[in-house]
Amino acid sequence: MKIIAVIPARYEASRFPGKLMQMLGDCTVIATTYDNVVQTRLFDEVFVATDSDIIFEEITKTGGKAVKTGPHETGSDRIAEAVQHIDCDIVVNVQGDEPFLKTEPLRQLISVFQDDESGRISLASLKIKIQEEEEVLNPNVVKVITDHEGFALYFSRSAIPYPREIGVATTYFRHIGVYAFRKNALLDFAKLPMRPLEISEKIECLRYLEYGMKIRMIETDFVGVGIDVPADLEKARELLDRTAQS
């Protein structure tokens, strides 16, 4: 089973343009993410998929691997174009704005497919328990709810489930936007037009659910920083400083 990682990277992010080229210590955000994924040693190859000449040059100037793509609405669509002619079985989508993703969550995702002898799972992703109420209410934090087997029921920027019954403790989970696909499922995904829920929420994995596909969610206790807005970049820099001092 050949397993690769692809990091979708666009320069003009809507909420924070140019964020992947911001400095994080001595490296840019995208270079930090790329190097950290390579250093896990979990993948046969690691690529950045981008339509930006700036990001392409940032990765390739030091010997990294990058693939130029056309413009795309979602990272998964971008990756689908990038891997069309790459020989692989499993594609792990690592977000370029999640620079501190660790080895173990990625290993957990890969193990889903290694243990799936029947081949019924085409997509897996990560979730983490939300500890802060402000994250539950933050629309930049995507929440996920699952069934009793761990398959996703819905993703939303709203608080789900809604805590109508005050006497019942409610647990909320944040979706970490890291996906692992079977290559054929990824290519099939890219052929499907967006439907209303994905368009409304701007959450690409809703396309899978709207077409009746299953997403296996894996709970992790990894805590990092996803960089969506400038304040997140400052949190990432603080985390980097704390790590360097420890």
Summary of the structure (lengths in Angstrom):
residues: 246
radius of gyration: 17.4
end to end distance: 37.4
largest distance: 57.0
contacts: 772
relative contact order: 0.18
helix: 34%
strand: 22%
